[in-house]
């Protein structure tokens, strides 16, 4: 094997392992207790994956396997550093961060979502980020309030 081939492989590997940082939202990093615990668990997983990658003998493969966990650990460390824990709402009178809201749409669909932090949001699992347009329009509103207009109207049916 020639030295040129080795350098080429190393350059290719280096380009594969220089991953851009995950973008950090400019919005406040509000989190629920569950969201904070999830961030901590994800950081532990990223660190474990990085440590496992460090045990790989092949230097190129070690860099490849370390890239994603290292990038994720940087992101999660920053998100934990800036996390602002918001306690669950004490009232169900108004929609707030951490509220579970059931609403009906103009087309008749009824949906229920819990308003949570950006890293915790998963619409398929019934959670939406507090910065999502729907969540922003619901914040501070009460049962019976209608937000939006026309085909975008949403009526709040319940707050838990």
VOMARBA-677025 format. One record per residue: residue in three letters; x, y, z of N, C-alpha, C, O in turn. Coordinates in pm, whole numbers, plus 32768, in hexadecimal, padded with zeros to 4 digits. Example, Ala and Ser with C-alpha at 12.3 -4.5 7.8 and 13.67 -1.06 7.14 Angstrom:
ALA85277DC7830C84CE7E3E830C85287EB6830C85907EB4834ESER85057F1F82C485577F9682CA850A80038313853D80728324
! end
This chain:
UNK80557F8B8000800080008000805A807B800080B78085804FUNK803C80D67FA7808F814F7F9F806281B580077FF181B28037UNK80BC820F8028809F827A8088803382D580507FDE8305809BUNK803582EC7FCE7FCF83427F8F7F4483087FA57EE583527FC0UNK7F3782847F987EB582467FAD7E888258803D7E1382748056UNK7EE28249809B7EC2825981287E9682E881447E3482FE818CUNK7EDC8349810B7EB783D581217E2E83F280E57DDD84398121UNK7E1583BB806E7D9483D0802D7D25839A80857CBE83DB8098UNK7D39832180BA7CD482E4810F7CBF8338818C7C4D834A81B8UNK7D2B836B81C67D1F83BD823D7CD78440821F7C87846E8270UNK7CF3847B81AB7CAF84F881857C1A84DD81707BC6852D8199UNK7BF9846C81317B6D8449811C7B29843381A37ABA846281B9UNK7B6C83EB81FB7B3483D1827F7B23845382CD7ABE84668311UNK7B8484AB82C27B7B852B83097B02857A82DA7ABC85B6832BUNK7AE8857A82577A7585C5822579F285878255799085CD8267UNK79F085038269797984BF829B796284DD832F78F084D5835EUNK79CB84FD837779BE850D840779B7859F843479A885B984ABUNK79C185FC83D879B3868983FA792286B183E6790086F58385UNK78CE86878441784086A284367821872E846B785C875984CEUNK77C78775842977A187F8845D775487E784E07711878284F5UNK775F884A85377715884485B576808847859A765288818537UNK7635880785F275A4880D85E9757A889C860A75B088D88666UNK751B88D385C074F3895D85DA74B1896E8663746589188691UNK74D189DD86A3749889FF8725742F8A6B870E744B8AD186CFUNK73B98A558741734B8AB38730736A8B38877773A88B3887E1UNK73408BA8873B73528C29877E72EA8C4187EC72F98C9E883BUNK72818BED87F072198BFD8855724A8BCB88DD72A88B7D88E4UNK720A8BF9894972308BC789CE72248B2F89D171CD8AF58990UNK727B8AEF8A1C727D8A5D8A2472288A2E8A9A725C89FC8AFEUNK71A58A3F8A8D71488A148AF57139897D8AEE713089438A81UNK7136893D8B63712788AB8B6970C988858BDA70C088C98C40UNK708288168BC5703487D98C307092877E8C7F710487688C55UNK7065874B8CEE70B786EE8D3C70D986738CE8714A86438CE8UNK707486408C9F708A85CB8C4970ED85ED8BD97142859B8BB6UNK70E286658BA2713D86908B3871CC869C8B69722986768B22UNK71DE86CF8BE3726486DA8C1D72A0864F8C31731586388C13UNK724F85F38C64727F856A8C7872A485288BF2730584DD8BEAUNK725685458B8B7273850C8B0672F785428AD0734684F68A98UNK731085C58AE2739085FF8AB6740485BD8B00746A859D8AC3UNK73F685A88B82745F85698BD1747984DA8BA274EC84B08B99UNK740E84918B85741C84068B55745E84038ACB74B383AE8AB0UNK743784608A737473846589EE7507848789F57557845189A8UNK752C84DF8A5275BA85008A62760784868A937675846A8A63UNK75CF843D8AF2761183C38B237622835E8AB2768A831C8AA8UNK75BC83518A5B75C682F689E9763283238986767D82D08952UNK763883A4896C769D83D8890F772983C089477784839988FEUNK773A83D989C877BD83C18A0677E3832E8A027856830C89E9UNK778282D68A1A779D82468A1677C3821A8988781E81C98977UNK777E82508924779E822E88997829826188737873821E882CUNK784C82D788A478D1830E888A793B82B788CC79A18297888EUNK7925829089487985823A898F799581B489477A04817F893CUNK7927817C8917792E80FE88CD797F810F884D79CC80B78828UNK796D8180880B79B8819A87907A4D81A887AC7AA081838758UNK7A7081DB88207AFD81EC88417B46816888547BC181638851UNK7AFA80FD88697B368078887A7B57803587F47B967FCB87F2UNK7B2E807187857B47803987007BDB804D86DE7C1180BB86EEUNK7C1B7FE486AD7CAA7FE9868E7CCA803986107D298088860FUNK7C7B802785A77C95806B852A7C7A8102853A7C0B812A855BUNK7CDF815485227CD581E585397C69822584E37C1E827B8512UNK7C6081FC84647BFB8236840C7B6F821184387B1582668439UNK7B5B8194845C7AD88168848A7AB581A985117A4281CA852AUNK7B1A81BB85657B0481FE85E67ACF828D85CF7A7282B88612UNK7B0C82D585707ADE835D85517A4F835B851A79FD83AE853FUNK7A3482FC84C179AD82F28487794582D884F378DC831984F7UNK7962827985497902825285B178F682BB8621789182BE8667UNK795A830F8631795A8375869A791383F5867078E7844286C6UNK7909840E85EE78D9849085BC784E84B485ED783B85218624UNK77ED845D85DB7764847F86017755848A8699771B84EC86C9UNK7787842A86E777798439877877BF84B687AF778E84F4880EUNK783084DB87747878855287A1782685D087827819862987D6UNK77F085D68709779B864986E47720864F873E76FB86BB876DUNK76DF85DC8756766885DA87AA76898601883A763C8648887BUNK76FB85D5886C772385F988F5773886908902771286CB8967UNK777586CE889C7786876088A076FE87A688A476EA880188F4UNK76A3877A884F761E87B5884975D487A488CE759F88048906UNK75D1872988FF7586870C897875C2875089F37578877A8A4CUNK7645875C89F8768687A38A66765988358A67763B886C8AD1UNK7654887389F2762788FE89E87593890A8A0C756C89698A51UNK754288AC89DF74B288B289FE749B88A08A94744288E08ACDUNK74E7884B8AD474D9883A8B65750C88B58BAF74D388DD8C15UNK757688F28B7D75AD896B8BBC754989DE8BBA75428A2C8C18UNK74FC89E78B4E749F8A578B3F740E8A338B6473B58A888B59UNK73F889B88B8F736F898D8BAE733389E08C1E737389FB8C84UNK72B78A098C09726A8A518C6F71F389F98C93719189F28C48UNK71FC89B78D077193895C8D33711689AC8D56711B8A088DA8UNK70A6898A8D17702789CB8D326FCE89648D786FB288FA8D40UNK6FA289838DF26F4A89248E386EC589148DEF6E9B896C8DA4UNK6E8488A38E056E01888D8DC96DA288FC8DF66DAC892C8E67UNK6D4589238D9F6CE7898D8DC56C9389638E3D6C6D88EF8E4BUNK6C7589C38E926C2589A78F0A6B9189BD8EF06B3D89998F43UNK6B6F89F88E7F6AE58A178E5E6AC689E58DD16B1C89DF8D7AUNK6A4789C28DBE6A1A899A8D3869BE8A058CFD697489EA8C9EUNK69C28A7E8D36696F8AEC8D0469A08B208C7D69508B3F8C25UNK6A248B2A8C6E6A618B5F8BF36ACA8AFE8BC06B0B8AB88C0DUNK6ADB8AFC8B3D6B438AAA8AFF6BCB8AE58B226BE28B5D8B12UNK6C258A8F8B526CAC8ABA8B776D0F8A4E8B4E6CE789E18B25UNK6D8F8A6D8B586DF78A0A8B3D6DDE89928B996DCF89A38C12UNK6DDA891C8B606DC188A28BAD6D2F88778BAD6D1088088BD9UNK6CD588CC8B7C6C4788A88B766C2D88418B096C72883D8AA3UNK6BC987EF8B216B9687968AB96B1387D48A896AB887E98AD9UNK6B0B87F08A0A6A9A883989D16A5287E389696A9187A98910UNK69CF87DD8975697D879B89116933880988C868F688618905UNK69398804884368F7886C87F368BB882E877768E287C2874AUNK685B88778740681F884A86C2684488AC8655684E8925866BUNK6859887485E0687A88C5856B67FC88DE851A6797889A852CUNK6802894084C2678F8965846E675E88F0841A66E888EA83F8UNK67B8889283F76790882083A4675587AD83F76737874383C1UNK674587C3847B6707876084D167678706851D673E86BD8577UNK67E6870984F9684786B68540685686E785D06857875F85EBUNK68628689862D687D86A986B86908867186D7692485FD86BDUNK695E86C7870E69E8869E872C6A0B86C387BB69D5872387F3UNK6A66867787F46A978691887B6B2E869088786B6C86308849UNK6B6A86FB88AB6BFC870688B36C25873F89396BDD87908974UNK6C99871689666CD8875489DB6D4187B489A56D8C8791894AUNK6D45882D89DE6DA3889289B06E2388848A026E2188918A7DUNK6E92886A89BD6F11884989FE6F85889589BC6F6F88E78963UNK6FFF887989E7707788B589AE7096887D89247061881588FCUNK70ED88C388DD710C889D8852714888118846712687C787E9UNK71A187EB88A171E287698897718586F688BB719D86848895UNK711C8714890570BD86AE8932704A869B88CF7006863488D3UNK703486FB88796FC186F9881F6FC4868487BE70298667877FUNK6F52864187B56F3F85D287586EA985C8873B6E6185838783UNK6E7A860D86D36DEA860F86B86DA9858486AF6D37857386D8UNK6DF18522867B6DBA849A86736DA1846086FE6D4B840A870FUNK6DEF848F87616DDF845F87EA6D8684BD883D6D7684A988B5UNK6D4C852387FB6CEF857A88416D2E85F288866CF1862B88E1UNK6DA68619885D6DE5868F88976E0F86EE88276E3C86C387BDUNK6DFE877088416E2A87D587E06E7D883D882A6E6A885688A1UNK6ED8887987E26F3088DF881A6EE2895F88376E86898387EEUNK6F0989A288A16ECA8A2188C56EE18A8C885A6E9A8AF1885AUNK6F418A7888016F598ADA87966F0E8AB887166F138B0586B6UNK6EC98A4687136E798A23869E6E078A8786906DD08AB586F4UNK6DE38AAA86156D788B0D86016CF68AEC864B6CB98B458685UNK6CCC8A6E864A6C528A4886906C618A6287266C078A9A8765UNK6CD18A39875F6CE78A4D87EE6CEA8AE188116CAF8B0B8875UNK6D2E8B3087BF6D348BC187D96CA98BFE87DA6C8A8C54882CUNK6C548BD1877D6BCD8C0C87766B768BE087EC6B188C268810UNK6B948B6E88286B458B3B88986B6F8B73891F6B1D8B7C897BUNK6BED8B99892C6C228BC689AE6BCF8C3B89E56BB38C9C899EUNK6BAA8C308A656B608C9B8AA86ACB8C9A8A8E6A838CF18AC0UNK6A9B8C3B8A416A0D8C338A2069C68BD18A7F6A078B818AC2UNK693F8BDA8A8268EE8B888ADB68928B2D8A8B68858B3A8A11UNK68538ACE8AD267F28A758A9267848ACA8A5467518B278A92UNK675F8AA989D966F88AF4899167308B5F893666EB8B8C88DBUNK67AD8B8A894D67E98BF088F768028BB6886C68218B40885CUNK67F28C0C8808680C8BE7877E68808C3D874D687F8CB7875CUNK68E38BFB871369568C4386DC69608C258647692D8BC08618UNK69A28C7C85FE69AE8C6C856E69338CA1852968DD8CDF8567UNK692A8C8884A768B78CB6845B689E8C5A83E568F88C1383B7UNK68228C5B83B467FE8C0B833F68198B79835167EF8B3D83B5UNK685F8B3C82F1687C8AAD82F768E78A8C835E69018A17837AUNK69278AF38396698F8ADE83FA695C8AF1848969AC8AF384E7UNK68D88AFE849D68A08B13852168B28A99857A68A38A26854FUNK68D48AB585F868E68A4C865C68968A7586D868A48AE68707UNK68448A1A870C67F98A368786682E89DC87F56838896287E4UNK68508A178865688589CB88D668118986891C67B189C68948UNK681A8901892767B288B1896667D2888D89F5677888878A49UNK685488768A13687B884F8A9B690E88708AB2695F88718A56UNK692E888C8B3069B788A58B5A69D2884D8BD36986884F8C34UNK6A3B88008BCE6A5F87A98C3E6AEE87C28C676B1F87838CC4
! end
